[in-house]
Amino acid sequence: MGAKQGLENVLHATRRADDRRERVRFLLMGDGGRRRALEAAAAGLERVSFVDPLPDCEFEDALCDAVAAVGSDRAWARELGARGRAYADRHLTAGAAARAYLEWVETLADSR
């Protein structure tokens, strides 16, 4: 949680959601130089939580679950969750990391 991410915008959205009593919850996951300041700024807000970073093996599932939870329509949420899981399978797995590494090695070999 750093300055570049502009997470103050999430707190602004949280304030609006609190004021309107919206059925939404914001979860900020991670650490960083701005976390304490963000937590202080979020004091009293009902619809925001801060959680510590997760290990990579748990992060993928948490991301997919978060994507699935975005929708209030169950069918739409399932579809979005399936897309999120497909994205994670393609881009966030050990296999995807291995493919990216092999592509990088091939690029280096080709540049010689």
Secondary structure as UniProt FT lines:
FT   HELIX           3..5
FT   TURN            6..7
FT   HELIX           8..20
FT   STRAND          26..29
FT   TURN            33..34
FT   HELIX           35..41
FT   TURN            42..44
FT   STRAND          48..51
FT   HELIX           56..69
FT   HELIX           74..91
FT   HELIX           94..110
//
